[in-house]
Amino acid sequence: MTTQQYKLGLGDGAYGPGDIGVIIVVDEGDIAGPTLANWQAEYMLAKCITPTSYYGHEVRYLALCPRYEADSLSSIRSTGGVVAVGRTLSSFVAEKPEPFDAIEVEYWAVGFLSPLEE
């Protein structure tokens, strides 16, 4: 079984770091978010395949969720869509995170997630 890969674009008008190009990510499954207001219950955990750094810090994992209420994790996985992007902070998360705390993730960008052909 292969793991689904996606193209994540943060540029071309997307809110976020303008100096980050396209990132290829792999779906690592669902991850529980913090049980706080303004956080989703579940996110898609995406591992960065494309080497990515931000202000000198390696970006290994991203927490993605649909940006719009009409979308779901299932729909963005199958057809893609606009996603809110949280980057895990390397000072807290060195390996694959389990459920994460709010202090371990920084709201980073809005981007567009597109499935890649297998």
C-alpha positions as MATLAB code, in Angstrom:
seq = 'MTTQQYKLGLGDGAYGPGDIGVIIVVDEGDIAGPTLANWQAEYMLAKCITPTSYYGHEVRYLALCPRYEADSLSSIRSTGGVVAVGRTLSSFVAEKPEPFDAIEVEYWAVGFLSPLEE';
ca = [
       0.000    0.000    0.000;
       1.323    3.427   -0.909;
       0.789    6.532    1.160;
      -0.946    9.419   -0.593;
       1.224   12.382   -1.466;
       0.016   15.937   -2.005;
       1.286   19.215   -3.371;
       0.812   22.078   -0.910;
       1.065   25.575   -2.357;
       1.461   28.522   -0.010;
       2.288   31.171   -2.597;
       0.372   32.880   -5.395;
      -1.858   34.948   -3.167;
      -2.217   32.481   -0.297;
      -1.844   34.002    3.132;
       1.377   32.919    4.737;
       5.114   32.975    4.268;
       5.688   34.322    0.765;
       9.185   32.858    0.500;
       8.082   29.207    0.740;
       7.611   27.363   -2.546;
       5.519   24.290   -3.225;
       5.891   21.594   -0.566;
       5.322   17.908   -1.288;
       3.764   16.224    1.749;
       2.664   12.714    2.611;
      -0.515   11.950    4.549;
       0.379   10.488    7.958;
      -3.243   10.098    9.068;
      -5.452   11.996   11.478;
      -4.158   13.733   14.582;
      -6.208   15.150   17.443;
      -6.012   18.871   18.009;
      -6.185   20.776   21.280;
      -9.522   20.807   23.061;
      -9.693   24.595   22.981;
     -11.915   27.153   21.282;
     -10.989   27.946   17.662;
      -9.218   24.610   17.169;
     -10.500   21.654   15.154;
     -11.020   18.290   16.823;
      -8.974   16.512   14.134;
      -6.340   17.480   11.611;
      -4.546   15.742    8.786;
      -0.939   15.213    9.840;
       1.284   15.856    6.833;
       4.976   14.983    6.762;
       7.079   17.282    4.554;
       8.905   15.349    1.830;
      10.317   18.527    0.308;
      13.065   19.898    2.583;
      11.535   23.020    4.082;
      12.822   25.521    6.599;
      11.363   28.681    8.048;
      13.597   31.253    9.738;
      16.300   28.608   10.095;
      14.036   25.956   11.638;
      13.352   22.718    9.797;
       9.669   22.098    9.085;
       8.962   18.378    9.398;
       5.257   18.097   10.070;
       2.203   20.201    9.292;
      -1.290   20.029   10.741;
      -3.846   20.660    7.985;
      -7.581   21.216    8.212;
     -10.214   22.459    5.778;
     -10.349   26.252    5.657;
     -14.029   26.334    4.767;
     -16.858   24.835    6.776;
     -18.386   23.138    3.707;
     -15.239   20.992    3.287;
     -14.116   18.021    5.365;
     -10.869   16.133    5.916;
     -12.259   13.439    3.620;
     -13.009   15.890    0.797;
      -9.610   17.604    0.938;
      -7.939   14.198    0.889;
      -9.841   13.044   -2.178;
     -10.120   16.196   -4.310;
      -7.930   18.779   -2.573;
      -8.953   22.224   -1.458;
      -8.103   25.269    0.596;
      -6.549   24.351    3.937;
      -5.432   26.088    7.090;
      -1.803   25.162    7.742;
      -0.204   24.843   11.155;
       3.483   24.033   11.396;
       4.716   21.966   14.289;
       7.421   23.781   16.206;
      10.659   21.815   16.147;
      11.525   22.948   19.665;
       8.524   20.938   20.902;
       8.057   18.239   18.253;
      11.132   16.387   17.021;
       9.439   13.179   15.912;
       5.980   12.290   14.646;
       3.580   13.961   17.072;
       0.618   12.321   18.704;
      -2.205   14.642   19.764;
      -0.654   18.079   19.984;
      -1.006   21.001   22.380;
      -1.693   24.535   21.184;
       1.845   25.664   22.131;
       3.364   22.994   19.840;
       1.834   24.340   16.602;
       1.938   27.766   14.993;
      -0.818   28.891   12.634;
       1.303   29.386    9.547;
      -0.677   29.892    6.372;
      -3.642   29.258    4.164;
      -2.715   27.100    1.208;
      -4.104   24.858   -1.481;
      -3.693   21.090   -1.143;
      -3.774   18.966   -4.331;
      -3.521   15.158   -4.448;
      -0.668   13.838   -6.602;
      -1.226   10.931   -8.970;
      -0.035    7.620   -7.589;
];
